[in-house]
Amino acid sequence: MSLRTPIVGVISHAALAIAGLVAAVAFSAWPVATACFAAAAAVALLRARRAERGASEWRRASQHDPLTGVGNYRKLHETLHAQTAQDPQRFALLTLDVDRFKEINEAHGHLEGDRLLQEVGRILVENVRGSDVVARQGGDEFSVLLPEADVDGATMLAQRIEEALGTIEAADHAPVRASIGVAIFPQDGATPDDLLEKADLDLRRTKERRRAALLLADADAPASVDGTVAAWATPTTAA
């Protein structure tokens, strides 16, 4: 029997305590009673430590995405609420989603889609500061919260992420890209919902600019469009 089982721990603690009481009261066997009480105290301490460790593991699991290992939607929103609640300081929020993810997922299967999401999560974690919070909101959408960062810091990180994502390949061997949106607290919003909405709007505008740039490139062959234009910049064409 193992003390890892909660009921065994309870029974062992109770049995040792009763044995100590009987040894002390009925037989005046104080050395035996002392040993029983000491063992009961040790069992209680082990149970308390295991309970604390279990609670810590549960808290971590409840705030992390099981597929990628980064924070989840709950972790992101709790952190955003904490950042905007008391004595708030300036911070930046990046929101990104993987370009062509649905197409890749449908053409090559969910295992390839999951692998791609894991790679994106790894790239994000490797390119942020220790104080930044990386989270997967759901599907192929991720967010990064940057404490004490301004638009310049957010732009630099977005560029670094874009370049790092280009080093991994999707199943069709094309470089991975993501559209990125940026929101800065407090000028872009005072609440978590406002900031997420602003970052998402910026992300969708990025996608629209990219689509327009590709259409223009197809319609006007002499014009050159940088296909890897950063998500935070407005694409330009050369006549």
Disulfide bonds with the S-S distance in Angstrom:
none
